């Protein structure tokens, strides 16, 4: 294990972009105080978004940003409340089931494995996007607008679209400071495929110096190559089929991302493939008892991950939310959105913040996932 300083990847990327652009002669701001503030601006520092000097440093020098702006205060509190609720009420709830499946169970049956992987899929989304909402909200209290980092990534119908909507600022950095300098798509198809693969492998390594992160990045790199080849051949896929394929692939890659070692990966994937059996609730035996002849078992359901009937409902609720509702970025970027934050929104945010606070004090602490990167 390698111990690294907190948030090293985020402030390193921030400074790499500044230094590279300085070398290219694209930097106009050299004020030391503003640069120090740019690097250490606390809302984004621990887990992003990865900010760029061209969009942030001019804001530090704006006289208008030195005055109190009630619009930004309202939007900031709104986003902070939404982000806190995502983290505490949703992400931490899914974390209990994901942790039980990955860290405690020695073996997972079909349903336990799928609910373990799906729990982490929603945990990491609500955890990371929740932090981003809180960071953007906190920055708005200082009249600073941070870039959006998520745009409903689980609605994506292909892997390329996913990376345009997930951790947007990381995708932008990898594109501008790695993929394009490698040659991008300017040196023929074969070289483009190689550049895509290299970019995503290094993107995986950015998350941590382990082979599982390298494997996770390589899986996405291969998927991007396959997608580009698919487009080059002029092939098409139905939108629903494309979404299902993309979501299942993302869900599978999160297993590799979350696992501590290959034993965890094997355990979850074997369960998802049904190699450890399929168990239905005991109460269903009267109706589906004939399935025992096909190898289906009956007993305590989801016992291996401390689950119950609430877990499928939570998964269904989360899936419905991410597929049908506007995300927080869409809500706060709507024209005149701050004017809509009346007593109704204020009451809702207050209730959510209060509930989140009570929940934090009544349960064990769970840090943000991206605090580790």
NUKOL-79676 format. One record per residue: residue number from 0; x, y, z of N, C-alpha, C in turn. Coordinates in steps of 0.05 Angstrom, whole numbers, plus 5000, padded with zeros to 4 digits. Atoms other than C-alpha are relative to their C-alpha. Layout:
REM NUKOL-79676
PT    k  n_east  n_north  n_up  ca_east  ca_north  ca_up  c_east  c_north  c_up
PT  NUM       X        Y     Z        X         Y      Z       X        Y     Z
...
REM end
This chain:
REM NUKOL-79676
PT    k  n_east  n_north  n_up  ca_east  ca_north  ca_up  c_east  c_north  c_up
PT    0    5017     4976  5000     5000      5000   5000    5017     5025  5000
PT    1    4986     4975  5002     5023      5070   4983    4983     5022  5013
PT    2    5014     4979  4986     5003      5127   5030    5006     5027  4986
PT    3    4996     4975  5014     4992      5193   4994    4985     5022  5014
PT    4    5014     4977  4988     4972      5263   5017    4971     5002  4991
PT    5    5028     4996  5006     4898      5279   5020    4997     5018  4976
PT    6    5008     4984  5024     4870      5304   4953    5023     5006  4981
PT    7    4977     4995  5016     4938      5299   4919    4993     5000  4970
PT    8    5006     5002  5028     4908      5279   4852    4986     5025  4990
PT    9    5015     4978  5009     4861      5338   4849    5017     5026  4998
PT   10    4985     4976  5002     4909      5394   4865    5025     4996  4981
PT   11    4979     5005  5019     4963      5360   4823    4990     5005  4971
PT   12    5012     4996  5027     4918      5359   4761    4996     5030  4995
PT   13    5004     4971  5003     4900      5432   4774    5025     5014  4992
PT   14    4975     4986  5005     4972      5453   4774    5013     4991  4974
PT   15    4990     5009  5026     4992      5409   4715    4988     5016  4977
PT   16    5014     4985  5021     4940      5443   4672    5011     5029  4999
PT   17    4989     4972  5000     4966      5512   4694    5028     5001  4989
PT   18    4972     5000  5009     5039      5494   4682    5001     4995  4970
PT   19    5000     5007  5028     5025      5463   4614    4990     5024  4983
PT   20    5011     4977  5014     4983      5523   4592    5020     5023  5001
PT   21    4979     4979  4998     5038      5570   4618    5022     4995  4979
PT   22    4979     5007  5020     5089      5533   4575    4990     5005  4972
PT   23    5011     4995  5027     5042      5540   4515    4995     5029  4996
PT   24    5005     4971  5003     5035      5614   4528    4970     5007  5001
PT   25    5029     4996  4999     4960      5608   4543    4990     5011  5026
PT   26    5008     4990  4973     4960      5636   4614    5004     5030  5001
PT   27    4999     4971  4998     4945      5709   4625    5003     5010  5029
PT   28    5001     4992  4972     4941      5709   4701    5024     4989  5014
PT   29    4977     5010  4986     5005      5706   4741    5002     5011  5028
PT   30    5001     4990  4973     4984      5739   4806    5003     4978  5021
PT   31    4994     5022  4981     5013      5697   4863    4977     4995  5019
PT   32    5022     5003  4981     4955      5710   4911    4977     4985  4988
PT   33    5022     5013  5013     4902      5690   4861    5007     4971  4993
PT   34    4992     5028  5007     4943      5629   4840    4998     4983  5025
PT   35    5002     5015  4975     4949      5607   4913    4971     4994  5007
PT   36    5028     5004  4994     4875      5616   4922    4988     4979  4981
PT   37    5009     5019  5021     4862      5578   4857    5007     4971  5008
PT   38    4991     5027  4993     4902      5518   4881    4987     4990  5026
PT   39    5009     5008  4974     4876      5517   4952    4971     5005  5006
PT   40    5029     4994  4996     4803      5538   4943    4986     4976  5011
PT   41    5007     5024  4985     4773      5491   4994    4976     4984  4990
PT   42    5024     5016  5006     4704      5471   4966    5006     4976  4981
PT   43    4995     5021  5020     4733      5430   4908    5024     4983  5008
PT   44    4973     5011  4996     4799      5410   4939    5001     4970  5005
PT   45    4998     5028  4991     4784      5342   4969    4991     4980  4979
PT   46    5011     5019  5019     4743      5309   4915    4989     5013  4975
PT   47    5008     4988  5025     4735      5356   4857    4975     5018  5002
PT   48    4990     5005  5027     4710      5379   4810    5028     5011  4995
PT   49    4973     4991  5008     4778      5389   4776    4996     5027  4986
PT   50    5004     4973  5011     4779      5464   4763    5022     5007  4981
PT   51    4981     4990  5019     4814      5500   4707    5004     5030  5004
PT   52    4994     4972  4994     4849      5566   4714    4984     5020  4983
PT   53    5013     4981  5018     4814      5598   4654    4971     5006  5009
PT   54    5028     4995  4992     4745      5590   4685    4997     5009  5029
PT   55    5002     4994  4971     4762      5602   4759    5015     5026  5007
PT   56    4984     4978  4992     4818      5653   4765    4988     5028  4993
PT   57    5013     4974  5006     4781      5710   4729    4978     5007  5020
PT   58    5021     4995  4980     4726      5702   4781    5011     5012  5025
PT   59    4988     4989  4976     4774      5717   4837    5006     5030  4998
PT   60    4994     4972  5004     4791      5784   4806    4976     5017  4994
PT   61    5024     4985  5007     4719      5804   4793    4990     5016  5025
PT   62    5010     4983  4978     4696      5863   4836    4971     4993  5007
PT   63    5028     5008  4994     4624      5840   4829    4998     4977  5019
PT   64    5001     5023  4982     4641      5776   4865    5007     5007  5029
PT   65    4994     4992  4972     4662      5816   4926    4976     5011  5014
PT   66    5024     4990  4988     4591      5838   4938    4981     4976  5007
PT   67    5019     5021  4993     4535      5798   4971    4979     4996  4978
PT   68    5019     5006  5021     4491      5763   4920    4981     4979  5010
PT   69    5019     5018  4988     4428      5733   4947    4993     4977  4982
PT   70    5006     5021  5019     4416      5693   4884    5020     4977  5004
PT   71    4979     5021  4997     4482      5655   4893    4997     4987  5028
PT   72    5003     5012  4974     4468      5645   4967    4977     4980  5000
PT   73    5023     5018  5002     4400      5615   4952    5007     4974  4985
PT   74    4992     5023  5016     4428      5569   4898    5020     4983  5015
PT   75    4980     5014  4986     4487      5551   4941    4989     4983  5022
PT   76    5013     5015  4979     4445      5530   5000    4983     4977  4989
PT   77    5017     5021  5013     4398      5492   4954    5018     4977  4992
PT   78    4983     5022  5010     4455      5452   4922    5014     4986  5023
PT   79    4987     5013  4978     4490      5440   4988    4980     4981  5015
PT   80    5020     5017  4987     4425      5413   5018    4995     4975  4984
PT   81    5004     5023  5017     4414      5368   4958    5023     4980  5002
PT   82    4976     5017  4999     4485      5342   4960    5003     4985  5026
PT   83    4998     5012  4974     4484      5329   5034    4980     4977  5003
PT   84    5021     5020  4999     4419      5290   5027    5007     4976  4983
PT   85    4991     5022  5017     4447      5249   4970    5020     4982  5015
PT   86    4979     5014  4986     4507      5230   5012    4989     4984  5024
PT   87    5008     5011  4974     4474      5217   5079    4977     4981  4997
PT   88    5024     5016  5001     4406      5190   5061    5001     4978  4979
PT   89    5000     5020  5022     4421      5152   4996    5026     4985  4999
PT   90    4975     5014  5003     4495      5137   4988    5007     4983  5024
PT   91    4993     5015  4976     4506      5116   5060    4982     4976  5005
PT   92    5019     5022  4998     4444      5072   5058    5009     4977  4982
PT   93    4991     5021  5018     4469      5034   4997    5028     4989  5009
PT   94    4973     5008  4991     4539      5032   5028    4999     4976  5019
PT   95    5002     5022  4981     4515      4984   5083    4997     4973  4985
PT   96    5004     5025  5015     4492      4932   5032    5024     4994  4983
PT   97    4977     5005  5017     4551      4941   4986    5024     4990  5017
PT   98    4978     5008  4983     4601      4935   5043    4996     4971  5010
PT   99    5005     5027  4991     4567      4872   5069    5006     4980  4979
PT  100    4995     5019  5022     4571      4839   5001    5029     4998  4993
PT  101    4972     5001  5008     4642      4859   4985    5019     4992  5023
PT  102    4980     5002  4978     4675      4858   5054    4994     4978  5020
PT  103    5007     5018  4978     4636      4809   5098    4993     4972  4990
PT  104    5009     5026  5010     4606      4753   5056    5022     4985  4986
PT  105    4981     5017  5013     4649      4695   5035    4991     4990  4973
PT  106    5011     5010  5025     4602      4674   4980    4973     5014  4995
PT  107    5025     4986  5006     4544      4708   4944    4984     4984  4980
PT  108    5017     5013  5020     4485      4676   4909    4992     5021  4979
PT  109    5007     4983  5023     4453      4705   4847    4989     5028  5008
PT  110    5012     4975  4992     4409      4758   4879    5018     5017  5018
PT  111    4982     4986  4982     4459      4776   4933    5022     5014  4984
PT  112    4979     4989  5016     4513      4788   4881    4990     5024  4983
PT  113    5011     4978  5016     4469      4831   4836    4993     5024  5017
PT  114    5007     4978  4982     4443      4872   4894    5025     5013  5012
PT  115    4975     4988  4990     4514      4881   4920    5011     5019  4979
PT  116    4989     4983  5021     4538      4908   4853    4983     5025  4995
PT  117    5018     4977  5005     4477      4952   4842    5001     5020  5024
PT  118    4998     4982  4977     4483      4979   4913    5024     5018  4998
PT  119    4977     4984  5003     4553      5002   4899    4998     5019  4976
PT  120    5004     4982  5023     4534      5030   4831    4985     5025  5008
PT  121    5015     4976  4991     4484      5076   4865    5014     5014  5023
PT  122    4985     4987  4978     4527      5088   4926    5021     5020  4988
PT  123    4979     4983  5010     4585      5116   4885    4988     5024  4985
PT  124    5012     4977  5015     4539      5159   4842    4989     5021  5020
PT  125    5011     4981  4981     4501      5191   4900    5022     5012  5018
PT  126    4978     4991  4983     4565      5196   4941    5016     5022  4986
PT  127    4982     4982  5014     4608      5230   4888    4984     5024  4989
PT  128    5015     4977  5010     4554      5273   4856    4989     5017  5023
PT  129    5008     4985  4976     4531      5291   4926    5022     5019  5010
PT  130    4977     4983  4992     4600      5317   4944    5003     5023  4980
PT  131    4998     4979  5020     4602      5355   4878    4979     5022  5004
PT  132    5021     4980  4995     4535      5388   4893    5008     5017  5024
PT  133    4992     4985  4976     4561      5408   4962    5023     5019  4994
PT  134    4977     4983  5008     4626      5435   4932    4990     5024  4984
PT  135    5010     4978  5017     4589      5476   4879    4984     5019  5017
PT  136    5016     4983  4983     4540      5500   4931    5016     5017  5019
PT  137    4983     4985  4982     4594      5521   4980    5015     5022  4985
PT  138    4986     4980  5016     4632      5557   4925    4981     5023  4993
PT  139    5019     4979  5007     4569      5595   4905    4996     5020  5024
PT  140    5002     4982  4977     4566      5624   4976    5021     5021  4999
PT  141    4978     4980  5004     4631      5659   4957    4998     5013  4972
PT  142    5005     4989  5027     4602      5679   4888    5019     4987  4980
PT  143    4983     5014  5019     4648      5629   4854    4985     4976  4988
PT  144    5014     5022  5014     4619      5582   4801    5019     4979  4991
PT  145    4984     5022  5008     4652      5515   4796    4987     4985  4976
PT  146    5011     5014  5023     4643      5472   4733    4983     4976  5009
PT  147    5017     5023  4995     4589      5419   4731    5017     4975  4996
PT  148    4984     5025  5002     4616      5348   4741    4984     4976  4993
PT  149    5018     5022  5006     4555      5304   4730    4976     5010  4984
PT  150    5023     4993  5015     4498      5304   4681    4984     4975  4993
PT  151    5016     5025  5002     4455      5242   4693    5015     4978  4984
PT  152    4984     5019  5015     4509      5192   4671    4986     4973  4996
PT  153    5013     5026  5003     4465      5131   4683    4977     5000  4980
PT  154    5019     5000  5022     4418      5154   4628    5014     4994  4973
PT  155    4985     5003  5025     4473      5143   4577    4993     4975  4985
PT  156    5006     5023  5017     4460      5097   4518    5025     4988  4987
PT  157    4975     5012  5009     4533      5085   4502    5023     5010  5018
PT  158    4978     4995  4981     4601      5087   4537    5011     5028  4995
PT  159    4990     4973  5006     4623      5151   4502    4983     5021  5013
PT  160    5019     4981  4987     4561      5188   4526    5004     4999  5030
PT  161    4996     5002  4971     4574      5161   4596    5023     5018  5009
PT  162    4976     4985  4992     4643      5193   4598    4997     5030  4994
PT  163    5006     4972  5003     4613      5259   4574    4983     5010  5023
PT  164    5019     4992  4978     4567      5258   4635    5010     4992  5028
PT  165    4989     5009  4974     4608      5224   4690    5027     5013  5005
PT  166    4975     4988  4993     4664      5261   4725    5010     5017  4976
PT  167    4996     4984  5025     4662      5312   4668    5027     5014  5000
PT  168    4975     4985  4999     4722      5351   4692    5025     4982  4997
PT  169    4979     5019  5004     4766      5289   4694    5002     4993  4971
PT  170    5000     5007  5028     4745      5270   4624    5012     5023  4984
PT  171    4989     4977  5014     4761      5341   4601    5030     5001  5003
PT  172    4971     4999  4996     4830      5338   4633    5014     4979  4984
PT  173    4987     5022  5015     4847      5270   4603    5000     5006  4970
PT  174    5001     4994  5028     4824      5294   4535    5020     5022  4992
PT  175    4984     4977  5008     4861      5361   4535    5030     4996  5005
PT  176    4972     5002  4992     4926      5340   4569    5012     4972  4997
PT  177    4989     5027  5005     4934      5267   4550    4992     4990  4973
PT  178    5009     5011  5025     4891      5243   4493    5008     5016  4975
PT  179    4993     4983  5023     4901      5302   4446    5030     5003  4997
PT  180    4971     5000  5004     4976      5309   4460    5011     4974  4989
PT  181    4991     5025  5011     4983      5235   4444    4994     4998  4970
PT  182    5007     5001  5028     4954      5250   4376    4970     4999  4995
PT  183    5029     5001  5003     4880      5242   4389    4991     4982  4978
PT  184    5010     5016  5023     4844      5218   4327    5012     5011  4974
PT  185    4989     4987  5023     4890      5255   4279    5020     4982  4985
PT  186    4979     5016  5012     4937      5197   4262    4990     4973  4991
PT  187    5011     5025  5010     4891      5144   4235    4985     4984  5021
PT  188    5017     5015  4982     4843      5094   4265    5015     4984  5021
PT  189    4985     5017  4981     4893      5046   4295    5013     5016  5022
PT  190    4988     4983  4980     4931      5101   4330    4979     5012  5019
PT  191    5022     4989  4983     4865      5130   4355    4992     4979  5021
PT  192    5007     5021  4981     4848      5063   4387    5022     4997  5022
PT  193    4978     5002  4981     4917      5060   4420    4999     5024  5019
PT  194    5002     4976  4983     4909      5132   4446    4977     4998  5020
PT  195    5023     5004  4982     4841      5116   4475    5007     4981  5022
PT  196    4993     5020  4980     4868      5054   4510    5020     5012  5020
PT  197    4980     4988  4982     4928      5091   4539    4987     5020  5019
PT  198    5013     4979  4984     4885      5149   4562    4984     4988  5023
PT  199    5017     5011  4979     4837      5105   4601    5015     4983  5019
PT  200    4983     5015  4981     4890      5060   4630    5013     5019  5020
PT  201    4988     4980  4982     4925      5121   4658    4979     5014  5017
PT  202    5022     4990  4984     4858      5148   4680    4993     4982  5023
PT  203    5004     5019  4978     4848      5085   4720    5022     5001  5020
PT  204    4977     4998  4982     4918      5091   4749    4998     5025  5017
PT  205    5004     4976  4984     4900      5162   4771    4985     4995  5025
PT  206    5016     5006  4976     4851      5132   4820    5015     4986  5022
PT  207    4984     5013  4980     4905      5093   4855    5020     4981  4988
PT  208    4979     5017  5011     4969      5052   4845    4995     4971  5005
PT  209    5006     5028  4997     4935      4984   4842    4993     4988  4973
PT  210    5007     5013  5025     4925      4933   4787    4971     5000  4994
PT  211    5029     4999  5005     4850      4934   4797    4991     5026  4988
PT  212    5006     4975  5013     4847      5007   4780    5010     5001  4971
PT  213    4990     5002  5027     4890      4994   4719    4980     4983  4983
PT  214    5019     5018  5014     4842      4937   4700    4974     5015  4994
PT  215    5025     4984  5004     4782      4983   4710    5003     5020  4977
PT  216    4995     4982  5022     4813      5035   4665    5002     4986  4973
PT  217    4997     5015  5025     4831      4983   4613    4973     4991  4990
PT  218    5027     5009  5008     4759      4957   4612    4986     5023  4986
PT  219    5013     4977  5013     4734      5027   4596    5014     5007  4974
PT  220    4985     4995  5025     4789      5037   4545    4991     4981  4978
PT  221    5009     5020  5020     4769      4973   4509    4972     5006  4991
PT  222    5028     4994  5007     4696      4993   4512    4999     5025  4981
PT  223    5000     4976  5017     4712      5061   4481    5010     4992  4972
PT  224    4990     5009  5026     4752      5026   4425    4978     4985  4986
PT  225    5022     5015  5013     4694      4978   4412    4978     5018  4990
PT  226    5021     4981  5008     4644      5035   4411    5008     5016  4975
PT  227    4991     4985  5024     4686      5075   4361    5001     4982  4975
PT  228    5000     5019  5022     4696      5013   4318    4971     4995  4990
PT  229    5028     5004  5006     4621      5001   4321    4989     5023  4983
PT  230    5009     4977  5016     4608      5071   4296    5013     5001  4973
PT  231    4985     5000  5026     4661      5066   4242    4988     4981  4980
PT  232    5012     5020  5017     4627      5004   4215    4971     5008  4993
PT  233    5027     4991  5006     4561      5043   4213    4978     4983  5013
PT  234    5020     5016  4986     4526      4996   4261    4983     5017  5019
PT  235    5018     4985  4982     4467      5019   4304    4988     4981  5020
PT  236    5012     5016  4979     4435      4995   4368    4976     5015  5011
PT  237    5024     4988  4989     4365      5008   4394    5007     5015  5026
PT  238    4993     4984  4977     4366      5062   4448    4996     4985  5026
PT  239    5005     5015  4975     4336      5017   4502    5021     4978  5003
PT  240    4979     5021  4999     4384      4960   4485    5027     5013  5006
PT  241    4975     4986  4995     4441      5011   4484    5003     5008  5029
PT  242    4999     4992  4972     4422      5037   4553    5005     4976  5018
PT  243    4997     5024  4984     4415      4967   4582    5028     4989  4999
PT  244    4973     5010  5003     4482      4945   4554    5020     5018  5014
PT  245    4981     4981  4987     4517      5008   4578    4997     4999  5030
PT  246    5004     5000  4971     4486      5006   4647    5012     4974  5013
PT  247    4990     5025  4990     4503      4932   4657    5031     5000  4999
PT  248    4970     4998  5002     4575      4945   4633    5011     5017  5023
PT  249    4991     4982  4978     4583      5004   4681    4997     4986  5027
PT  250    5004     5014  4975     4554      4963   4737    5022     4979  5005
PT  251    4979     5020  4998     4604      4907   4723    5027     5013  5006
PT  252    4974     4987  4995     4663      4955   4721    5003     5011  5028
PT  253    4999     4990  4972     4644      4984   4788    5008     4978  5019
PT  254    4992     5023  4983     4654      4914   4817    5031     5000  5002
PT  255    4971     5000  5000     4727      4917   4796    5011     5025  5015
PT  256    4991     4975  4986     4733      4989   4821    4998     4998  5030
PT  257    5005     5002  4971     4705      4972   4890    5015     4978  5013
PT  258    4987     5024  4988     4739      4905   4901    5027     5007  5012
PT  259    4974     4996  4988     4799      4902   4947    5021     4982  4987
PT  260    4981     5019  5013     4830      4843   4909    4984     4984  4979
PT  261    5013     5016  5020     4815      4794   4853    4981     4980  5012
PT  262    5018     5019  4987     4783      4747   4903    4972     5013  5003
PT  263    5026     4986  4998     4728      4799   4914    4986     5001  4972
PT  264    5010     4998  5028     4720      4808   4838    4988     4973  4993
PT  265    5009     5027  5007     4714      4733   4828    4974     4992  5016
PT  266    5023     5006  4983     4665      4726   4886    4974     5012  4989
PT  267    5024     4986  5009     4617      4778   4860    4992     4991  4972
PT  268    5007     5009  5028     4621      4758   4786    4989     4972  4999
PT  269    5011     5028  4999     4611      4684   4802    4971     5000  5009
PT  270    5027     4998  4990     4549      4703   4841    4981     5011  4978
PT  271    5016     4987  5021     4523      4748   4785    4994     4981  4977
PT  272    5004     5019  5021     4531      4691   4736    4984     4975  5009
PT  273    5016     5022  4989     4491      4645   4781    5015     4975  5007
PT  274    4984     5024  4994     4549      4598   4796    4999     4992  5029
PT  275    5003     5007  4972     4534      4600   4870    4970     4995  5008
PT  276    5028     5006  4995     4460      4584   4863    4982     5024  5000
PT  277    5020     4980  4999     4396      4622   4865    4981     4994  5022
PT  278    5017     5004  4977     4356      4630   4929    4977     5020  5000
PT  279    5024     4983  4999     4284      4656   4933    4991     5000  5029
PT  280    5010     4999  4973     4248      4677   4997    4984     4975  5007
PT  281    5014     5025  4991     4219      4619   5038    4970     5002  4995
PT  282    5029     4997  5003     4149      4648   5032    4990     4994  4972
PT  283    5007     5005  5028     4151      4636   4957    5001     4970  4993
PT  284    4997     5029  5006     4161      4561   4964    4974     4987  4992
PT  285    5026     5012  5007     4087      4545   4962    4993     5005  4971
PT  286    5008     4993  5027     4079      4580   4896    5020     4989  4979
PT  287    4979     5007  5019     4146      4564   4863    5016     4976  5008
PT  288    4986     5023  4990     4165      4500   4899    5010     4982  4978
PT  289    4992     5017  5022     4170      4464   4832    5027     5007  4989
PT  290    4974     4991  5010     4233      4504   4817    5023     4986  5014
PT  291    4979     5014  4985     4271      4463   4869    5013     4978  4982
PT  292    4989     5021  5018     4278      4409   4816    5020     5012  4980
PT  293    4982     4987  5019     4315      4461   4773    5024     5012  5015
PT  294    4976     4991  4985     4365      4476   4829    4996     5026  5015
PT  295    5006     4975  4985     4330      4538   4858    4996     4993  5029
PT  296    5003     5005  4972     4336      4542   4933    4980     5020  5013
PT  297    5018     4983  4985     4289      4573   4985    5010     5003  5028
PT  298    4989     4995  4973     4309      4606   5050    5000     5029  5006
PT  299    4998     4972  4994     4327      4672   5082    5011     5015  4976
PT  300    4993     4986  5024     4331      4722   5025    5020     5022  5006
PT  301    4980     4979  4998     4392      4767   5017    5014     5001  5028
PT  302    4988     5002  4973     4418      4743   5085    5029     5007  4999
PT  303    4971     4996  5002     4490      4746   5061    5009     5029  4999
PT  304    4992     4972  5001     4488      4821   5052    4983     5017  5019
PT  305    5016     4986  4980     4443      4839   5111    4977     5015  4987
PT  306    5021     4987  5014     4388      4855   5062    4972     4991  5009
PT  307    5028     5007  4994     4312      4853   5067    4983     5010  4977
PT  308    5018     4991  5021     4251      4872   5027    5004     5030  4992
PT  309    4996     4972  5006     4273      4945   5031    5021     5004  4977
PT  310    4978     4997  5020     4334      4933   4986    4990     5002  4971
PT  311    5010     4998  5028     4298      4918   4920    4984     5026  4996
PT  312    5015     4975  5003     4252      4978   4933    5019     5024  4998
PT  313    4981     4978  5001     4312      5023   4946    5014     5001  4973
PT  314    4988     5001  5027     4345      4999   4881    4981     5011  4979
PT  315    5020     4991  5019     4281      5011   4843    4995     5031  5002
PT  316    5003     4972  4995     4273      5080   4875    5023     5016  4988
PT  317    4976     4986  5010     4344      5100   4858    5001     5000  4969
PT  318    5000     5002  5030     4338      5075   4786    4980     5019  4988
PT  319    5021     4983  5010     4273      5112   4776    5009     5030  5002
PT  320    4991     4972  4996     4304      5176   4805    5020     5008  4978
PT  321    4979     4992  5018     4365      5176   4761    4992     4999  4970
PT  322    5009     5002  5027     4326      5158   4698    4978     5020  4993
PT  323    5024     4984  5006     4265      5203   4704    5002     5029  5010
PT  324    5000     4974  4988     4284      5264   4746    5023     5017  4989
PT  325    4979     4981  5007     4324      5326   4729    5022     4998  5021
PT  326    4978     5000  4981     4393      5325   4760    5004     5028  5012
PT  327    4996     4975  4987     4416      5380   4806    5013     5021  4982
PT  328    4987     4981  5018     4459      5411   4752    4979     5013  4982
PT  329    5021     4990  5017     4399      5418   4706    4982     5019  5015
PT  330    5018     4983  4984     4358      5448   4762    5012     5027  5006
PT  331    4989     4974  4992     4406      5502   4783    5010     5016  4976
PT  332    4992     4985  5024     4427      5521   4712    4976     5009  4984
PT  333    5024     4990  5015     4355      5533   4689    4998     5030  5003
PT  334    5003     4971  5000     4342      5605   4671    4980     5008  5022
PT  335    5018     4990  4978     4313      5641   4732    4995     4979  5021
PT  336    5005     5022  4981     4320      5578   4774    4999     5011  5029
PT  337    4998     4991  4973     4338      5618   4836    4974     5013  5009
PT  338    5025     4987  4993     4272      5655   4833    4979     4980  5008
PT  339    5019     5021  4994     4235      5589   4839    5005     4988  5028
PT  340    4993     5011  4973     4269      5574   4906    4985     5016  5021
PT  341    5017     4986  4980     4211      5600   4948    4998     4985  5026
PT  342    5003     5012  4974     4183      5577   5014    4999     4969  4998
PT  343    5002     5029  5004     4169      5507   4986    5027     4987  5000
PT  344    4973     5011  5002     4241      5495   4967    5015     5003  5027
PT  345    4986     4995  4975     4266      5527   5031    4991     4980  5022
PT  346    5010     5020  4981     4221      5481   5073    5011     4973  4994
PT  347    4990     5027  5007     4242      5419   5035    5029     4997  5006
PT  348    4971     5002  4994     4316      5435   5040    5005     4999  5030
PT  349    4997     5000  4971     4309      5450   5114    4993     4973  5012
PT  350    5008     5026  4990     4273      5384   5126    5022     4979  4993
PT  351    4980     5019  5009     4324      5345   5085    5026     5003  5016
PT  352    4975     4994  4985     4383      5379   5120    4997     4990  5029
PT  353    5004     5009  4973     4352      5365   5188    5000     4969  5002
PT  354    5001     5029  5001     4338      5292   5170    5028     4989  4996
PT  355    4972     5009  5005     4409      5285   5144    5017     5002  5025
PT  356    4985     4996  4975     4437      5313   5209    4993     4979  5020
PT  357    5008     5020  4981     4396      5266   5251    5011     4973  4992
PT  358    4990     5025  5010     4416      5208   5207    5030     4996  5005
PT  359    4971     5001  4996     4490      5225   5213    5006     4993  5029
PT  360    4994     5005  4972     4487      5225   5289    4990     4973  5010
PT  361    5011     5026  4991     4448      5160   5293    5013     4976  4986
PT  362    4987     5022  5014     4491      5119   5246    5031     5004  5000
PT  363    4971     4998  5001     4565      5104   5237    5009     5018  4977
PT  364    4990     4981  5020     4607      5153   5197    5010     4986  4976
PT  365    4990     5011  5025     4621      5139   5124    5012     5023  4984
PT  366    4987     4978  5015     4672      5182   5088    4993     4999  4971
PT  367    5004     4999  5029     4665      5205   5016    5019     4981  4986
PT  368    4984     5019  5014     4691      5152   4968    5024     5013  4988
PT  369    4978     4987  5014     4733      5202   4929    5019     5014  5018
PT  370    4980     4990  4982     4769      5225   4991    5026     4983  4997
PT  371    4977     5018  5002     4815      5166   4975    5017     5005  4975
PT  372    4986     4997  5026     4837      5193   4907    5014     5027  4998
REM end
